[in-house]
Amino acid sequence: MARRTRSQEKILSALKEVNQPISAQNLYIEMRQDGLTLGLATVYRALDALKLEGAVQMRTLPSGEALYSLPQEDRHHLTCLQCGNTIAIDECPVHDLEQQLHQSHHFKIFYHTLEFFGLCPKCQGSLSTPQHL
């Protein structure tokens, strides 16, 4: 593993402080509010480098926005396509598959995510409400 830059170390510290998935732009804003002066491009570059070494994980929302966080054990979600609400689920139906893929392909897996997209109960209810013309 290559030696990390000061920017990368600052990013990791900031992600630890935030302790939840955050966009690169919001992370940049948080860091500036804490007095850390990194450019937005530097934040993106550092996140990219950290992602490639498995020190940061990225999750892309249906809107296309990327959220970054420190790797956590098995992150799985149910995401509503209408309201954007996300529910974390704890069950991991692919843990055994991850082990098999690692062994059969000698692929170094840093983490995995599993996401289901659909409609939450609230949004399902709003769609089934009769519409009068």
C-alpha angles and dihedrals in degrees: 000000000000120000112267123242122237088251091055091049090050090050092051091049091049092049089050090052094048091047094192136073111285137177119249091246093051090046088052090051092047091050093049090050088053090053097256110137108206122144118243091244089054090052090053093046092048092048090050093051092046090049091054092055093046094247092117130033126211129209121190117214122215087257089062093249114138120222121200129204142153110277112272131189110276111331115202129169147187107213125192112222093205105048098017093232113155126206118196114223124201102204116100113202093172103051092103090046090054090055092048092050091049091052099040098042100027086230115161104229115197097182142324136220131202122198132180120198125205141097126312118227092261093053092043087056093051091052094050093051107113112254116215118209 
